[in-house]
């Protein structure tokens, strides 16, 4: 198999022109992720179609197009537009009721109010295909409060380590995201920042940037 992508916890191999295999290095809830992707696809959410699943692998559609992060690297002037797309994608996801079998994080505490949360939504997890943007990497998804999902996206973007010009682009991206995000992330921002610190894939530079940001967050450390 041809290795075509390598993330922080998984590798992606090309099987043929239409399918890829995503393999987690340490296993994980792969079947649950595939089940959620099928649930979302049935409700019109833009996710890859799953063909097969094992305890470590998911075989799914091979997507054509750059990630949003790659496109931003080539066309940084689209940062605000891409941020708005990110906000709209997340808002559309939050209209999907959470199935009863989905693990719960950041619950709303209100009967029937929990929604599907991605909890790792950022430009590297959006592929810009000819048919429109597609959301990938559902491993951390859970049921809960949409505000927490938006807050985690803010925390992720605030921790990105980039050069000065790129940092300015991230700020523009974030403004676009907040412009089209349907919920206010502020009430759960301190909680989201704390959760981000527990991510085992967080790089030291990201942790330091996030630590500086957390000092400006009410209730943060």
N, C-alpha and C positions, 0 to 999 in steps of 0.2 A: 504493500500500500504506500501511496505517496503522502508524506507529511506536508500539509498545506497551511497549517495554523497551529500555534502553540500559545496557550493561555497560561495563567498562573496555576491552574489546577487541572487542566485537561489539554489533550492534543486532538487535532482534527486531521483525519486522513481522507483522501479522495478514493472512493470505491470505483466510480466511473464518472461519466459526464453529468449525471443527474443526482447522484447520492454521495453523501459523506458519512463518515463514522466519527462520532465524538466519543473519546475514551478518557474517563477520569483516572488519574494516576493512583488515587487512593480509594477508588470505589465511591460509594455514596448512594443516596436515594434515587438511583437512575430510573427505576420503574415509576416512581411517584412523579418525577419530572416529566416523563413521557406521557403519563396519564393526564397531567395538567395541560400539556401542550395540545393533546387531543381534545380536551374539554374546551380550551380556548378557541381552537380552530373551528369547532362546531358552533361557536357563538360569534364567528366573524372576526376574531382577533388575528392580526397579521403575525403568525408564527410559522416556523417550518413544519412541513408535514412529516410525521414520524412513520417510518416503514417497519422498523424492528427494534427490539430492545432486549438487552441482557442485564446481568447484574452490574456490569461496568460500562457498557457501550449503548449508545443510541445511534441508529441509522436513520438519517433524515434527508430531506431535500437539500441538494447543493444549491446555495444561493449565489446569484450572479450580481456583482456590484461591490463597491467599496463599503467599508464601515463608515459611519458618520464621522468618526475620528480621522480616518484616512482622508475623507473628502475635505475636512476642515484643514488638514495639513496642506492640501493642494489649493484650496480656495477659502482662506481664512475670512474673507469679506462676507461669507455666508453664515458667520457665527450666530447672529441674531435670528436669522431665518431657521437655522438648524435647532436653535434653542426653543423656538416656538413649536417646531415639529415635535421635539422631545416632550414638551408640555402637553401637546394635544394627544400624543400617543399614550402618555401616562393617564391622562384624564379619561380617555376612551376605555382603557383597561379597568379603571376604577368604577366603571358602570356595570362590570360583570360581578354578579353575586358570587361569593365564595362558596364552593362546594363543602359539604359537611366533613369530607375526609381530608381537607387541606389543613396542614398544621397552622396553628394560630400564633401570631406575634403582633405586638402592638394593638391589642383588641380595642374596639371602640367602647365596649361595655354596654352597647345598645342592641337589643334584640333585632336580628336581621340586618344590621348596619355594616357588618364586616364585608370587605370586598377583596378581590384578588390583588395582591401586592407583588410587584417584581422584586423589589428590595436590592436591586443592583443595576438600576437603569441609568445608563450614561452612554456617551457616543460610541464607545467600543462595542456596545451590545445592541446597536441598531445597524442593520445592513440596508443600504440604499439600492434596492433592486429596481429593474425597469418597471415593475408593477407597483412600486411604492415601498416605503420603509417596512422592514420586518424586524420584530423583536426576537432576540436570541438569548441563550443562557438563563434558564429558568430554575437553576439549582437551588437558589436561596428563596424562591417564591413562598409566600405564606398568605394567610387570611388575616385581615386586620383593618386598621384605620388608614385611609388614603393619605392623610396628612403626614403620617410616619414615612410612607413611601416617598413622598415629595421631599421630606426633610432629609432622607438618606441620599437622594440624588444631590441635594445641596451640599451635604457633607462630603460626598465623593468628589464633587467638582472643586470644592474648597481645598481638598487635599492634593489635587493634581500638581505634580512638580514639572514646571515648564520654564522656558526662558521668558525674559521680560515681555517681549512682543506677544508671545503665546499666552502669557498670563492675562494680558489685556483682552485677548480673544476669549479666554474662558470667562472673564467677567461679563463680556457682551453675550456670550452663550447663556450664562446664568440669568441675565436680565430677560432674554427671550423666553427661557423656560418659565420663569416666574410670571411673565406676561400672559402665557396661555395655560398655565397650571390652574386647575379648577378649585384647588384647595389651598389654604394658608398653611405652609409648613412650620411656621413659627412656634405653635404650641408644643410641637414634638421635636424641635430641633436639638435641644440638649440631650434628649433620650437617644436620638438618632446618632449624634456625634459619639456618645458613649458606646453605642452598639458598633459603630464603625471602628473604634479602637480595638474591639475584640476580634476583628477580621484577621485570620492567620496569614492572609496574603498581603496585608498592609506593609508597604515598604517603609523603611526608616525615615526617608525624606518626606513621605506622605504623612506619616505620623507627626512629624515635627510641624509641618504646615497646618495640620488639623489641630494640633495642640495650641498653636497661636490663634487660630480661628475660634477655638472653644472658649478662650478667655473673653471674647466679645459676645458670647451667647448667654443670655440670662439663664441662670441655673447651671451653667457649664462649669468646668474646672479649669 
